[in-house]
């Protein structure tokens, strides 16, 4: 099971090459549909995620694995902070009758990876 979780999060973990503290922040995904992906599901998801990060904003990228019944969509949107090197991806995944969805922000690093990042915190009003 642990291997499947790591494999299922392959896309996110590869993007998290910048450090283990960020990988720990992705622990919440353990109870998501991604944690039920097979290796083949993860590979198909990763291919779709790469297309979404590089694709046209608002264009839904679909993926599916007929062998397992897992499927999902990824839709890129512009960064709400208007950073040209960042994108928000709306992910919807279903595997083993578990559905998960959410919006995740990714910013391209100098080394070409796309680690997930939190939006900048707004300064408190004085």
N, C-alpha and C positions, 0 to 999 in steps of 0.2 A: 504494500500500500504506500509506504513512504517513497519508494522509487517512482510509482505512478504520480504521486503529488509533485515530485521534483520534475518529472518529465512533463507533466501537464503544465507546469509553470515555467517550462523551458523558455518560452518567449520572454516572459517577465524577468526571469533570472538572467538570461543572456543580456537583456537590456540593463540589468542591474550590475553590470561589471564594475561599477564605480565603488562598490563597498558592501560589506556584510551588514552594516547597520540598515541600509535600505532594503536588503533582502529580508531582514526581520520584519520590516514594515509590511511585507506582502504576506505574512503569516495568516492574515484574515481570510485569504483565499482557500485555506485548507478545507473549509466546509462548502465551497462553491462547486459548481458544475465542473470546473477545470480539474478539481481534485479527483474526478472520476474518469478523466480522459485516459484512453490507452495511448501507447506510444504513437500509433498511427493517427489518432485524434489530435494529439499534440502537434504532430508534424503538419497536418492539414491546417490547424489553427494558426501555427507559426507562419505558414506561407500566406495565409489571409491577412494576418497582422502586419507583415512586411508590406503587403500591397496597400493596406489601409494607411500606414504611416507615410507612404510615398504617394498615395493617390489623391484624387481630387476631393476637396472638401464637400461633404454632403452625399458622397457616393457610397452606397451600401455595398460592402464586400461580403459575400456569402461563402460559407464553407459547410461541408457535410461529409460524413463518413457512412455510406450505406451499410458497411459491414457491422457497425456498432449502433447505428441510429443516432449518434451524436451529431449536433449541428449548431450553427450559430451565425451571427452577423457582426460585422465591425464597421462602424461609420465614423470617418474622421470629420472633425469640426475645427474651426479656427480657435486659437488660444484666446480665452477671455481676457488675458492680460496683454494681448496684442503682441506677443513675442513671436517673431517670424520663425524662430527655431523650435517652437513648441506646437503641439497639437493636442486636442482632446479627442479621445476615441470612445465612442459609445459601444460597449461590448454586450452582446446577449449570447449566452451559451446554454445548451441543454444537453445533458448526458445522464444516462440512467435515471430518467424522470426527475432530475434536479435541474431547475432553471435558475440562472443567476444573471444579473444585468447590472451595469453601472457605467459611470463616466470616469475615465482615467486620463490624467494629463501626463504627457511624455514630452521631454525636451531633448533635442539632439545635442550630444556632447561633441567635443572637439575630435574625439577618436571615432566618431561615426555611430556610436551606440545611442539608443533611445531610452534612457532610464525613466521610470515613472517619477514624477515629482509632485510635491504638494504645491498648491497655489501660494503665492507670496502672502504673508500675513499683513493685514492693514494695520498701520500704526494707530494706537488708541488716540482718540480725540483728547486734546489738552484743554 
